[in-house]
Amino acid sequence: MAAPAAGTTQLRVARLTKAHGLKGAIKLELYTDEPDKRFTPGASFTLQVPRTSEWHGKKLELVELRWYNSHPVAFFKGIADRDAAETLLKAILWIDEEVQTEPGDDDSWYDYQLVGMSVVRDGREVGTVRRVDHFPAQDLLIVGTPSGEVMVPFVNAIVPSVDPVAGIVTVTPPIGLFEEAPEEEPAEVDLSGIDLSDPELAAAAPVEEEDTDADAESGSADVTADSAPADSAAADSADAATPDSQEEPRS
Protein backbone atom coordinates (compact mmCIF):
# COMPACT_ATOMS: atom_id res chain seq x y z
CA MET A 1 0.00 0.00 0.00
CA ALA A 2 1.39 3.40 -0.96
CA ALA A 3 2.53 5.82 1.73
CA PRO A 4 0.37 8.92 2.35
CA ALA A 5 1.41 12.26 0.92
CA ALA A 6 3.22 14.78 3.11
CA GLY A 7 0.92 16.46 5.62
CA THR A 8 -1.70 13.73 5.33
CA THR A 9 -2.53 10.43 6.94
CA GLN A 10 -4.49 7.47 5.65
CA LEU A 11 -7.87 6.50 7.08
CA ARG A 12 -9.49 3.12 6.59
CA VAL A 13 -13.05 3.68 5.41
CA ALA A 14 -14.44 0.39 4.08
CA ARG A 15 -13.92 -3.21 3.07
CA LEU A 16 -15.26 -4.78 -0.14
CA THR A 17 -17.33 -7.79 0.92
CA LYS A 18 -19.50 -9.20 -1.87
CA ALA A 19 -20.29 -8.75 -5.55
CA HIS A 20 -23.77 -7.33 -6.13
CA GLY A 21 -25.59 -8.00 -9.38
CA LEU A 22 -23.96 -8.41 -12.79
CA LYS A 23 -22.71 -4.88 -13.50
CA GLY A 24 -19.66 -4.73 -11.22
CA ALA A 25 -21.28 -3.36 -8.06
CA ILE A 26 -19.71 -4.36 -4.73
CA LYS A 27 -21.20 -4.34 -1.24
CA LEU A 28 -19.25 -2.43 1.42
CA GLU A 29 -18.57 -2.90 5.10
CA LEU A 30 -18.17 0.67 6.30
CA TYR A 31 -15.55 1.83 8.80
CA THR A 32 -16.65 5.46 8.72
CA ASP A 33 -19.54 7.39 10.22
CA GLU A 34 -19.54 9.77 7.25
CA PRO A 35 -20.10 7.63 4.13
CA ASP A 36 -21.78 10.46 2.23
CA LYS A 37 -18.67 12.57 2.76
CA ARG A 38 -16.12 9.83 2.01
CA PHE A 39 -17.88 8.19 -0.94
CA THR A 40 -18.53 10.98 -3.40
CA PRO A 41 -18.27 10.50 -7.19
CA GLY A 42 -14.63 10.77 -8.24
CA ALA A 43 -13.24 9.88 -4.79
CA SER A 44 -9.98 7.93 -5.01
CA PHE A 45 -9.17 5.00 -2.73
CA THR A 46 -5.90 3.26 -2.01
CA LEU A 47 -6.27 -0.53 -1.95
CA GLN A 48 -4.95 -2.79 0.77
CA VAL A 49 -4.60 -6.20 -0.87
CA PRO A 50 -2.08 -9.08 -0.80
CA ARG A 51 1.11 -8.54 -2.79
CA THR A 52 0.09 -11.39 -5.06
CA SER A 53 -3.15 -9.62 -6.05
CA GLU A 54 -3.42 -8.05 -9.50
CA TRP A 55 -4.68 -4.92 -7.69
CA HIS A 56 -1.59 -4.47 -5.53
CA GLY A 57 -0.29 -0.90 -5.78
CA LYS A 58 -3.37 0.33 -7.64
CA LYS A 59 -6.22 2.69 -6.76
CA LEU A 60 -9.97 2.71 -7.31
CA GLU A 61 -12.10 5.66 -8.39
CA LEU A 62 -15.71 5.77 -7.22
CA VAL A 63 -18.45 6.25 -9.79
CA GLU A 64 -21.45 6.06 -7.48
CA LEU A 65 -22.57 4.89 -4.03
CA ARG A 66 -26.06 3.46 -3.72
CA TRP A 67 -28.06 1.97 -0.86
CA TYR A 68 -29.98 -1.29 -1.18
CA ASN A 69 -32.04 -2.31 1.86
CA SER A 70 -29.79 -0.17 4.06
CA HIS A 71 -26.65 -1.82 2.62
CA PRO A 72 -24.10 0.41 0.85
CA VAL A 73 -23.17 -0.70 -2.66
CA ALA A 74 -20.39 0.95 -4.66
CA PHE A 75 -19.69 1.22 -8.39
CA PHE A 76 -16.08 1.83 -9.40
CA LYS A 77 -14.50 3.01 -12.63
CA GLY A 78 -13.27 0.13 -14.78
CA ILE A 79 -15.24 -2.55 -12.88
CA ALA A 80 -17.89 -3.42 -15.44
CA ASP A 81 -19.02 -6.94 -14.53
CA ARG A 82 -19.34 -9.43 -11.71
CA ASP A 83 -16.13 -11.28 -12.57
CA ALA A 84 -14.09 -8.09 -12.22
CA ALA A 85 -15.87 -7.23 -8.97
CA GLU A 86 -15.01 -10.61 -7.45
CA THR A 87 -11.28 -9.97 -7.94
CA LEU A 88 -11.59 -7.10 -5.44
CA LEU A 89 -13.38 -8.92 -2.63
CA LYS A 90 -11.84 -8.51 0.85
CA ALA A 91 -9.84 -5.48 -0.30
CA ILE A 92 -9.74 -2.61 2.21
CA LEU A 93 -10.24 0.98 1.06
CA TRP A 94 -8.12 3.82 2.44
CA ILE A 95 -8.29 7.55 1.78
CA ASP A 96 -5.80 10.35 2.33
CA GLU A 97 -6.84 12.83 5.01
CA GLU A 98 -5.16 16.03 6.11
CA VAL A 99 -3.67 15.61 9.56
CA GLN A 100 -5.09 18.95 10.70
CA THR A 101 -8.67 17.85 10.07
CA GLU A 102 -10.52 17.11 13.32
CA PRO A 103 -13.62 14.92 13.68
CA GLY A 104 -16.91 16.74 14.02
CA ASP A 105 -17.93 14.84 17.17
CA ASP A 106 -16.20 15.61 20.48
CA ASP A 107 -16.26 11.90 21.37
CA SER A 108 -14.73 10.60 18.13
CA TRP A 109 -11.12 10.41 17.02
CA TYR A 110 -9.18 9.26 14.03
CA ASP A 111 -6.94 6.25 14.45
CA TYR A 112 -3.79 8.26 13.86
CA GLN A 113 -4.73 10.57 16.76
CA LEU A 114 -4.89 7.66 19.20
CA VAL A 115 -1.76 5.82 18.11
CA GLY A 116 1.15 6.62 20.43
CA MET A 117 -1.00 7.93 23.28
CA SER A 118 -0.12 6.88 26.82
CA VAL A 119 -2.60 4.51 28.45
CA VAL A 120 -3.09 5.36 32.13
CA ARG A 121 -4.76 3.28 34.82
CA ASP A 122 -5.20 4.58 38.39
CA GLY A 123 -2.73 7.38 37.64
CA ARG A 124 -0.04 4.98 36.42
CA GLU A 125 1.01 4.44 32.81
CA VAL A 126 0.49 0.83 31.76
CA GLY A 127 1.30 1.07 28.05
CA THR A 128 0.81 2.93 24.77
CA VAL A 129 -1.73 2.65 21.98
CA ARG A 130 -0.19 0.81 19.04
CA ARG A 131 -3.19 0.67 16.73
CA VAL A 132 -6.98 0.53 16.56
CA ASP A 133 -8.72 -2.59 15.25
CA HIS A 134 -12.25 -2.15 13.92
CA PHE A 135 -14.92 -4.84 14.19
CA PRO A 136 -18.69 -4.82 13.57
CA ALA A 137 -19.53 -5.13 17.28
CA GLN A 138 -16.95 -2.67 18.65
CA ASP A 139 -13.48 -1.22 18.16
CA LEU A 140 -10.42 -2.43 20.06
CA LEU A 141 -7.45 -0.41 21.25
CA ILE A 142 -4.32 -2.52 20.88
CA VAL A 143 -2.14 -1.44 23.80
CA GLY A 144 1.53 -2.31 23.97
CA THR A 145 2.76 -3.23 27.45
CA PRO A 146 6.06 -4.64 28.76
CA SER A 147 4.49 -8.11 28.77
CA GLY A 148 2.93 -7.90 25.29
CA GLU A 149 -0.16 -6.53 23.55
CA VAL A 150 -3.50 -6.12 25.32
CA MET A 151 -6.82 -5.75 23.47
CA VAL A 152 -8.93 -3.10 25.20
CA PRO A 153 -12.59 -2.71 24.15
CA PHE A 154 -13.04 0.92 23.07
CA VAL A 155 -16.23 1.53 25.07
CA ASN A 156 -17.06 4.20 27.64
CA ALA A 157 -17.20 1.72 30.52
CA ILE A 158 -13.54 0.77 29.98
CA VAL A 159 -12.17 3.88 28.23
CA PRO A 160 -13.95 6.76 29.99
CA SER A 161 -11.58 9.52 28.89
CA VAL A 162 -9.41 10.42 25.90
CA ASP A 163 -7.33 13.60 26.07
CA PRO A 164 -5.67 14.20 22.69
CA VAL A 165 -4.02 17.41 23.93
CA ALA A 166 -2.29 15.66 26.84
CA GLY A 167 -1.87 12.48 24.82
CA ILE A 168 -3.49 10.33 27.51
CA VAL A 169 -6.07 7.56 27.27
CA THR A 170 -7.56 6.74 30.68
CA VAL A 171 -8.75 3.17 31.20
CA THR A 172 -10.72 1.45 33.96
CA PRO A 173 -10.37 -2.19 32.91
CA PRO A 174 -11.80 -5.19 34.73
CA ILE A 175 -9.43 -7.30 36.83
CA GLY A 176 -7.41 -9.62 34.66
CA LEU A 177 -7.32 -7.50 31.49
CA PHE A 178 -3.82 -6.15 32.12
CA GLU A 179 -2.75 -8.83 34.58
CA GLU A 180 -3.75 -12.28 35.69
CA ALA A 181 -6.50 -12.32 38.29
CA PRO A 182 -5.11 -13.41 41.69
CA GLU A 183 -6.15 -16.85 42.85
CA GLU A 184 -8.34 -16.78 45.93
CA GLU A 185 -7.11 -18.86 48.86
CA PRO A 186 -9.75 -21.07 50.49
CA ALA A 187 -11.17 -19.48 53.62
CA GLU A 188 -10.55 -21.14 56.96
CA VAL A 189 -13.62 -22.79 58.46
CA ASP A 190 -14.52 -21.69 61.99
CA LEU A 191 -15.73 -24.78 63.86
CA SER A 192 -16.31 -22.99 67.16
CA GLY A 193 -19.86 -23.35 68.39
CA ILE A 194 -20.47 -26.51 66.34
CA ASP A 195 -21.48 -29.60 68.28
CA LEU A 196 -19.35 -32.28 66.64
CA SER A 197 -21.08 -34.94 68.74
CA ASP A 198 -24.02 -34.54 66.37
CA PRO A 199 -23.35 -37.16 63.63
CA GLU A 200 -24.80 -34.98 60.86
CA LEU A 201 -22.71 -31.94 61.84
CA ALA A 202 -19.59 -34.04 62.31
CA ALA A 203 -20.01 -35.55 58.84
CA ALA A 204 -20.33 -32.08 57.28
CA ALA A 205 -17.29 -30.66 59.10
CA PRO A 206 -13.97 -30.62 57.20
CA VAL A 207 -11.64 -33.45 58.17
CA GLU A 208 -7.99 -32.70 58.74
CA GLU A 209 -5.62 -34.74 56.61
CA GLU A 210 -3.84 -37.45 58.56
CA ASP A 211 -0.11 -37.95 58.39
CA THR A 212 -0.13 -41.10 56.29
CA ASP A 213 3.66 -41.34 56.21
CA ALA A 214 3.86 -41.37 60.01
CA ASP A 215 1.11 -43.98 60.16
CA ALA A 216 2.92 -46.12 57.62
CA GLU A 217 6.16 -45.95 59.60
CA SER A 218 4.32 -46.74 62.85
CA GLY A 219 2.58 -49.69 61.24
CA SER A 220 5.87 -50.99 59.89
CA ALA A 221 7.46 -50.78 63.33
CA ASP A 222 4.52 -52.63 64.87
CA VAL A 223 4.76 -55.41 62.33
CA THR A 224 8.48 -55.82 63.00
CA ALA A 225 7.96 -55.91 66.75
CA ASP A 226 5.11 -58.42 66.52
CA SER A 227 7.01 -60.68 64.19
CA ALA A 228 10.10 -60.90 66.40
CA PRO A 229 8.66 -63.47 68.86
CA ALA A 230 7.44 -65.58 65.98
CA ASP A 231 10.94 -65.67 64.50
CA SER A 232 12.36 -66.59 67.91
CA ALA A 233 9.83 -69.37 68.33
CA ALA A 234 10.69 -70.72 64.92
CA ALA A 235 14.37 -70.77 65.85
CA ASP A 236 13.61 -72.66 69.09
CA SER A 237 11.57 -75.18 67.17
CA ALA A 238 14.43 -75.73 64.74
CA ASP A 239 16.88 -76.27 67.59
CA ALA A 240 14.59 -78.85 69.19
CA ALA A 241 14.31 -80.80 65.96
CA THR A 242 18.11 -81.09 65.60
CA PRO A 243 19.73 -83.92 67.66
CA ASP A 244 22.72 -83.07 69.86
CA SER A 245 24.61 -86.16 68.66
CA GLN A 246 24.30 -88.70 65.89
CA GLU A 247 24.26 -92.46 66.58
CA GLU A 248 26.98 -94.48 64.93
CA PRO A 249 25.88 -97.59 63.03
CA ARG A 250 26.49 -100.86 64.77
CA SER A 251 28.96 -103.22 63.32
ZAMARGU-4260 file (C-alpha; in steps of 0.2 Angstrom, whole numbers, plus 5000, padded with zeros to 4 digits):
<rodrens>
0) 5000/5000/5000 | 5007/5017/4995 | 5013/5029/5009 | 5002/5045/5012 | 5007/5061/5005
5) 5016/5074/5016 | 5005/5082/5028 | 4991/5069/5027 | 4987/5052/5035 | 4978/5037/5028
10) 4961/5033/5035 | 4953/5016/5033 | 4935/5018/5027 | 4928/5002/5020 | 4930/4984/5015
15) 4924/4976/4999 | 4913/4961/5005 | 4903/4954/4991 | 4899/4956/4972 | 4881/4963/4969
20) 4872/4960/4953 | 4880/4958/4936 | 4886/4976/4933 | 4902/4976/4944 | 4894/4983/4960
25) 4901/4978/4976 | 4894/4978/4994 | 4904/4988/5007 | 4907/4985/5026 | 4909/5003/5032
30) 4922/5009/5044 | 4917/5027/5044 | 4902/5037/5051 | 4902/5049/5036 | 4900/5038/5021
35) 4891/5052/5011 | 4907/5063/5014 | 4919/5049/5010 | 4911/5041/4995 | 4907/5055/4983
40) 4909/5052/4964 | 4927/5054/4959 | 4934/5049/4976 | 4950/5040/4975 | 4954/5025/4986
45) 4971/5016/4990 | 4969/4997/4990 | 4975/4986/5004 | 4977/4969/4996 | 4990/4955/4996
50) 5006/4957/4986 | 5000/4943/4975 | 4984/4952/4970 | 4983/4960/4953 | 4977/4975/4962
55) 4992/4978/4972 | 4999/4996/4971 | 4983/5002/4962 | 4969/5013/4966 | 4950/5014/4963
60) 4939/5028/4958 | 4921/5029/4964 | 4908/5031/4951 | 4893/5030/4963 | 4887/5024/4980
65) 4870/5017/4981 | 4860/5010/4996 | 4850/4994/4994 | 4840/4988/5009 | 4851/4999/5020
70) 4867/4991/5013 | 4880/5002/5004 | 4884/4997/4987 | 4898/5005/4977 | 4902/5006/4958
75) 4920/5009/4953 | 4927/5015/4937 | 4934/5001/4926 | 4924/4987/4936 | 4911/4983/4923
80) 4905/4965/4927 | 4903/4953/4941 | 4919/4944/4937 | 4930/4960/4939 | 4921/4964/4955
85) 4925/4947/4963 | 4944/4950/4960 | 4942/4964/4973 | 4933/4955/4987 | 4941/4957/5004
90) 4951/4973/4999 | 4951/4987/5011 | 4949/5005/5005 | 4959/5019/5012 | 4959/5038/5009
95) 4971/5052/5012 | 4966/5064/5025 | 4974/5080/5031 | 4982/5078/5048 | 4975/5095/5053
100) 4957/5089/5050 | 4947/5086/5067 | 4932/5075/5068 | 4915/5084/5070 | 4910/5074/5086
105) 4919/5078/5102 | 4919/5060/5107 | 4926/5053/5091 | 4944/5052/5085 | 4954/5046/5070
110) 4965/5031/5072 | 4981/5041/5069 | 4976/5053/5084 | 4976/5038/5096 | 4991/5029/5091
115) 5006/5033/5102 | 4995/5040/5116 | 4999/5034/5134 | 4987/5023/5142 | 4985/5027/5161
120) 4976/5016/5174 | 4974/5023/5192 | 4986/5037/5188 | 5000/5025/5182 | 5005/5022/5164
125) 5002/5004/5159 | 5007/5005/5140 | 5004/5015/5124 | 4991/5013/5110 | 4999/5004/5095
130) 4984/5003/5084 | 4965/5003/5083 | 4956/4987/5076 | 4939/4989/5070 | 4925/4976/5071
135) 4907/4976/5068 | 4902/4974/5086 | 4915/4987/5093 | 4933/4994/5091 | 4948/4988/5100
140) 4963/4998/5106 | 4978/4987/5104 | 4989/4993/5119 | 5008/4988/5120 | 5014/4984/5137
145) 5030/4977/5144 | 5022/4959/5144 | 5015/4961/5126 | 4999/4967/5118 | 4983/4969/5127
150) 4966/4971/5117 | 4955/4984/5126 | 4937/4986/5121 | 4935/5005/5115 | 4919/5008/5125
155) 4915/5021/5138 | 4914/5009/5153 | 4932/5004/5150 | 4939/5019/5141 | 4930/5034/5150
160) 4942/5048/5144 | 4953/5052/5129 | 4963/5068/5130 | 4972/5071/5113 | 4980/5087/5120
165) 4989/5078/5134 | 4991/5062/5124 | 4983/5052/5138 | 4970/5038/5136 | 4962/5034/5153
170) 4956/5016/5156 | 4946/5007/5170 | 4948/4989/5165 | 4941/4974/5174 | 4953/4964/5184
175) 4963/4952/5173 | 4963/4963/5157 | 4981/4969/5161 | 4986/4956/5173 | 4981/4939/5178
180) 4967/4938/5191 | 4974/4933/5208 | 4969/4916/5214 | 4958/4916/5230 | 4964/4906/5244
185) 4951/4895/5252 | 4944/4903/5268 | 4947/4894/5285 | 4932/4886/5292 | 4927/4892/5310
190) 4921/4876/5319 | 4918/4885/5336 | 4901/4883/5342 | 4898/4867/5332 | 4893/4852/5341
195) 4903/4839/5333 | 4895/4825/5344 | 4880/4827/5332 | 4883/4814/5318 | 4876/4825/5304
200) 4886/4840/5309 | 4902/4830/5312 | 4900/4822/5294 | 4898/4840/5286 | 4914/4847/5296
205) 4930/4847/5286 | 4942/4833/5291 | 4960/4837/5294 | 4972/4826/5283 | 4981/4813/5293
210) 4999/4810/5292 | 4999/4795/5281 | 5018/4793/5281 | 5019/4793/5300 | 5006/4780/5301
215) 5015/4769/5288 | 5031/4770/5298 | 5022/4766/5314 | 5013/4752/5306 | 5029/4745/5299
220) 5037/4746/5317 | 5023/4737/5324 | 5024/4723/5312 | 5042/4721/5315 | 5040/4720/5334
225) 5026/4708/5333 | 5035/4697/5321 | 5051/4696/5332 | 5043/4683/5344 | 5037/4672/5330
230) 5055/4672/5322 | 5062/4667/5340 | 5049/4653/5342 | 5053/4646/5325 | 5072/4646/5329
235) 5068/4637/5345 | 5058/4624/5336 | 5072/4621/5324 | 5084/4619/5338 | 5073/4606/5346
240) 5072/4596/5330 | 5091/4595/5328 | 5099/4580/5338 | 5114/4585/5349 | 5123/4569/5343
245) 5122/4556/5329 | 5121/4538/5333 | 5135/4528/5325 | 5129/4512/5315 | 5132/4496/5324
250) 5145/4484/5317
</rodrens>
